[in-house]
């Protein structure tokens, strides 16, 4: 005779409820020290933050006006690099991505101009340096990025045809004292028209016929398209020259020295660069030593 018991269908249902209830109660008892709420002890996820590059960082790749997250690969400034970020600024959050030549980019360049000079410790145009403004890629802008990068690059020359230098060491404070980067005495070569075609750096203790004297800040106006529109550039550089040498800025200045004007290229002008490099030019003689502060005796009125 079998000892198995028969369980009626209704009893099975009751038994199932009892088993489930027992499991639930057992589970509650097993969570010693827990409240069995699976959600209230988890910290809320932080909202995604757009990528922003860091200042005072270096980059091996050449300067580019658009930077994406995948292209952002900073390196140690003690190692070989081509670009150094002096500052990272911020565009207004409610503006569209600025197109080339826009007022927003010109404002960003003006800020970078000031920041770069502070970073290197002297007017950056007084050295073999180039300043560029980089902005986020379209995808980065769509993702909320609103930064602009102030990037400095050492170049082989500030004349036309400059190449990028693969350098080591940071540019921070590099121009506070003597530096091989700084512009100084030059040898001017003349072209077929009689004007200066190229300027080549030369040690001031060697005979030379030109010298860098500083920067004239041009007004914010359209890039010159006619010869007459260049006249203010020469007037401005003569004022810089007179201050540098320590001579009167008068009509006789033109017979003391010539002047060489090196404005930004048209593309850089559209980007907001208004700094004009100025040089004195001794078209009739050569000299040794710098003419900084030399006064009328060092730059006499030419009589012949």
Phi, psi and omega per residue, in radians:
X1 nan 2.229 -3.093
X2 -1.241 2.500 3.081
X3 -1.640 -0.006 -3.135
X4 -1.148 2.496 3.119
X5 -1.786 2.593 3.126
X6 -1.613 2.264 3.121
X7 -1.899 2.139 -3.129
X8 -1.239 2.653 -3.129
X9 -0.930 -0.776 -3.136
X10 -1.094 -0.631 3.121
X11 -1.164 -0.608 3.096
X12 -1.024 -0.757 -3.134
X13 -1.077 -0.761 3.132
X14 -1.111 -0.735 3.132
X15 -1.072 -0.703 3.119
X16 -1.061 -0.770 3.126
X17 -1.066 -0.744 -3.131
X18 -1.098 -0.751 -3.139
X19 -1.093 -0.815 3.123
X20 -1.041 -0.792 -3.138
X21 -1.075 -0.701 3.124
X22 -1.103 -0.745 3.123
X23 -1.085 -0.730 3.136
X24 -1.093 -0.799 -3.138
X25 -1.128 -0.706 3.110
X26 -1.095 -0.741 3.115
X27 -1.057 -0.753 3.131
X28 -1.082 -0.700 -3.116
X29 -1.193 -0.473 -3.079
X30 -1.381 -0.284 -3.099
X31 -1.544 1.055 -3.123
X32 -1.080 2.161 3.125
X33 1.478 -0.037 -3.140
X34 -1.982 2.734 -3.132
X35 -1.776 0.096 3.088
X36 1.131 0.175 3.048
X37 -1.638 2.005 -3.011
X38 -1.434 0.026 -3.053
X39 -2.074 -0.555 -2.943
X40 -1.370 -0.157 3.126
X41 -1.706 0.049 -3.141
X42 -1.670 2.279 3.100
X43 -1.222 2.516 3.133
X44 -1.184 2.465 3.118
X45 -1.171 2.354 3.107
X46 -1.223 2.534 3.090
X47 -1.110 2.610 -3.138
X48 -1.090 2.422 -3.124
X49 -1.886 2.240 3.134
X50 -1.081 2.569 3.085
X51 -1.132 2.329 3.060
X52 -2.302 2.207 3.139
X53 -1.223 2.873 -3.127
X54 -1.765 2.589 3.046
X55 -1.412 2.908 3.128
X56 0.986 0.698 3.077
X57 -2.149 2.764 -3.115
X58 -2.069 2.781 -3.043
X59 -2.483 2.351 -3.110
X60 -1.317 -0.566 -3.104
X61 -1.230 2.710 3.067
X62 -1.117 2.780 3.115
X63 -1.084 2.427 3.016
X64 -2.400 2.532 -3.064
X65 -1.311 -0.287 -3.138
X66 -2.170 2.238 -3.093
X67 -2.141 2.220 3.068
X68 -1.827 2.882 3.134
X69 -1.062 -0.702 -3.107
X70 -1.186 -0.455 -3.132
X71 -1.542 -0.095 -3.093
X72 -1.474 1.794 -3.102
X73 -2.385 1.305 -3.105
X74 -1.116 2.631 3.116
X75 -2.239 2.897 3.088
X76 -1.145 2.263 -3.118
X77 -1.138 -0.293 3.081
X78 -1.272 -0.342 3.111
X79 -1.635 -3.104 -3.103
X80 -1.198 2.343 3.117
X81 -2.781 2.890 -3.124
X82 -2.019 -0.389 -3.037
X83 -2.317 2.492 3.036
X84 -2.297 2.252 -3.138
X85 -1.513 2.010 -3.109
X86 -1.491 -0.509 -3.065
X87 -2.793 2.664 3.012
X88 -2.191 2.066 3.131
X89 -1.860 -3.097 -3.061
X90 -2.311 2.304 3.008
X91 -1.399 2.742 3.020
X92 -1.018 2.454 -3.030
X93 -1.189 -0.456 -3.004
X94 -1.670 0.210 -3.091
X95 -1.746 2.646 3.012
X96 -1.260 2.882 3.140
X97 -1.051 2.195 -3.012
X98 -1.259 2.272 3.070
X99 -1.373 2.873 3.106
X100 -0.996 2.333 3.117
X101 1.457 0.063 -3.093
X102 -1.308 2.813 3.101
X103 -1.076 -0.611 3.112
X104 -1.057 -0.769 -3.132
X105 -1.225 -0.608 3.093
X106 -1.143 -0.667 3.083
X107 -1.139 -0.719 3.100
X108 -1.097 -0.717 3.132
X109 -1.111 -0.717 3.138
X110 -1.055 -0.718 3.093
X111 -1.136 -0.791 3.135
X112 -1.092 -0.631 3.113
X113 -0.983 -0.889 3.139
X114 -1.149 -0.775 -3.104
X115 -1.123 -0.700 -3.114
X116 -1.135 -0.734 3.104
X117 -1.070 -0.759 3.089
X118 -1.112 -0.621 -3.090
X119 -1.186 -0.785 -3.101
X120 -1.521 -0.238 3.068
X121 1.593 0.139 -3.137
X122 -2.930 2.819 3.083
X123 -0.886 2.054 -3.024
X124 -1.148 -0.438 3.117
X125 -1.235 -0.235 3.079
X126 -1.434 0.286 -3.140
X127 -2.518 2.996 3.105
X128 -1.351 1.165 -3.110
X129 -2.285 2.631 3.049
X130 -2.220 2.410 3.130
X131 -1.901 2.339 3.081
X132 -2.347 2.716 3.107
X133 -1.976 2.120 3.119
X134 -1.886 2.526 -3.125
X135 -2.264 2.929 -3.129
X136 -1.158 2.729 3.025
X137 -1.163 2.860 3.090
X138 -0.962 -0.709 3.116
X139 -1.134 -0.706 3.110
X140 -1.111 -0.709 3.110
X141 -1.107 -0.746 3.112
X142 -1.077 -0.537 3.127
X143 -1.440 0.035 3.067
X144 1.877 -0.041 3.137
X145 -1.192 2.336 -3.122
X146 -2.370 0.494 -3.076
X147 -1.650 2.846 2.882
X148 -2.379 2.518 -3.059
X149 -1.882 2.346 3.085
X150 -1.741 1.792 -2.996
X151 -1.880 2.292 3.094
X152 -1.887 2.469 3.118
X153 -2.332 2.336 2.997
X154 -1.382 2.365 -3.138
X155 -2.117 2.809 -3.099
X156 -1.234 -0.518 -3.138
X157 -2.769 2.721 3.033
X158 -1.618 0.014 3.047
X159 -1.420 3.084 3.124
X160 -1.086 2.607 3.109
X161 1.399 0.425 -3.111
X162 -1.167 2.532 3.038
X163 -1.925 2.820 3.119
X164 -1.495 2.423 3.136
X165 -1.703 2.292 2.995
X166 -1.485 1.771 -2.980
X167 -1.930 2.964 2.991
X168 -2.221 2.623 3.140
X169 1.618 2.554 -3.111
X170 -1.342 2.661 3.057
X171 -1.536 -0.080 -3.129
X172 -1.040 2.069 3.136
X173 1.239 0.198 -3.030
X174 -1.158 -0.381 -3.081
X175 -1.856 0.208 -3.128
X176 -1.238 -0.412 3.110
X177 -2.319 -2.845 3.084
X178 -1.001 2.452 -3.112
X179 -2.682 2.429 3.059
X180 -1.162 -0.201 3.101
X181 -1.330 -0.455 -3.004
X182 -1.208 2.496 3.025
X183 -1.371 2.553 -3.128
X184 -2.649 -2.167 -3.141
X185 -1.270 2.595 -3.025
X186 -2.423 2.771 2.958
X187 -1.954 2.048 -3.110
X188 -1.604 2.331 3.039
X189 -1.904 2.373 -3.103
X190 -1.672 2.642 3.109
X191 -1.694 -2.973 -3.090
X192 -1.133 -0.486 -3.137
X193 -1.457 -0.048 3.121
X194 1.679 -0.246 3.109
X195 -1.493 3.018 -3.120
X196 -1.331 2.193 3.119
X197 -1.667 -0.707 3.137
X198 -2.488 2.708 3.050
X199 -2.173 2.269 -3.130
X200 -2.134 2.293 3.137
X201 -1.079 2.498 3.103
X202 -2.568 2.599 3.093
X203 -1.091 2.426 -3.079
X204 -1.164 -0.320 3.098
X205 -1.449 -0.015 3.016
X206 -1.718 2.710 3.128
X207 -1.169 2.375 -3.079
X208 -2.674 2.955 -3.074
X209 -2.251 0.240 3.140
X210 -2.686 2.826 3.135
X211 -2.757 2.424 3.051
X212 -1.208 2.309 -3.086
X213 -2.072 -0.189 3.109
X214 2.460 -2.909 -3.044
X215 -2.096 2.341 2.976
X216 -1.782 2.223 3.120
X217 -1.479 1.849 -3.115
X218 -1.281 2.598 3.076
X219 -1.196 2.814 -3.113
X220 -1.440 1.572 -3.140
X221 -2.446 2.934 -3.138
X222 -1.017 2.637 3.129
X223 -1.088 2.363 -3.096
X224 -0.979 2.351 3.129
X225 -2.025 -0.253 -3.131
X226 -2.258 2.758 -3.099
X227 -0.973 -0.729 -3.095
X228 -1.087 -0.473 -3.104
X229 -1.339 -0.175 3.081
X230 -1.509 -0.257 -3.069
X231 -0.950 -0.768 3.129
X232 -1.070 -0.471 3.123
X233 -1.158 -0.729 3.125
X234 -1.219 -0.684 3.093
X235 -1.094 -0.763 3.140
X236 -1.108 -0.747 -3.137
X237 -1.211 -0.542 3.077
X238 -1.135 -0.637 3.084
X239 -1.122 -0.734 3.091
X240 -1.096 -0.737 3.134
X241 -1.070 -0.834 -3.114
X242 -1.057 -0.722 3.131
X243 -1.155 -0.691 -3.103
X244 -1.159 -0.787 -3.079
X245 -1.451 -0.529 -3.095
X246 1.553 0.790 3.100
X247 -2.178 2.812 3.139
X248 -1.108 2.443 3.068
X249 -1.578 1.317 -3.071
X250 -2.308 -2.975 -3.062
X251 -1.094 -0.475 -3.091
X252 -1.362 -0.165 3.134
X253 -1.056 -0.566 -3.105
X254 -1.194 -0.364 3.084
X255 -1.787 0.054 2.957
X256 -1.531 -0.734 -3.038
X257 -2.756 2.628 2.921
X258 -1.435 3.028 3.133
X259 -2.386 2.420 3.081
X260 -1.950 2.242 -3.088
X261 -1.926 2.205 3.117
X262 -2.169 1.567 -3.138
X263 -1.424 2.916 3.006
X264 -1.112 2.669 3.041
X265 -1.153 2.839 -3.062
X266 -0.993 -0.685 3.139
X267 -1.127 -0.726 3.110
X268 -1.220 -0.557 3.071
X269 -1.080 -0.765 3.106
X270 -1.091 -0.538 3.139
X271 -1.351 -0.190 3.078
X272 2.028 -0.007 3.140
X273 -1.300 2.101 3.140
X274 -2.125 0.240 -3.123
X275 -1.578 2.163 -3.111
X276 -1.900 2.108 3.076
X277 -1.314 2.395 -3.085
X278 -2.169 2.460 3.141
X279 -2.334 2.507 2.925
X280 -1.463 2.642 -3.093
X281 -2.426 2.066 3.103
X282 -1.633 1.530 -3.049
X283 -1.221 -0.304 -3.021
X284 -1.924 -0.066 -3.084
X285 -2.827 3.071 3.015
X286 -2.148 2.951 -3.127
X287 -2.618 2.945 2.985
X288 -2.144 2.625 -3.104
X289 1.468 2.818 3.113
X290 -1.387 2.590 3.088
X291 -1.697 0.188 3.094
X292 -1.071 2.109 3.130
X293 1.207 0.249 -3.075
X294 -1.226 -0.402 3.118
X295 1.273 -3.032 -3.104
X296 -1.020 -0.533 -3.139
X297 -1.206 -0.588 3.141
X298 -1.424 -0.395 3.133
X299 -2.349 1.258 -3.057
X300 -1.271 2.817 3.055
X301 -1.189 2.269 3.141
X302 -1.311 2.300 -3.093
X303 -1.868 -0.297 -3.107
X304 -2.109 nan nan
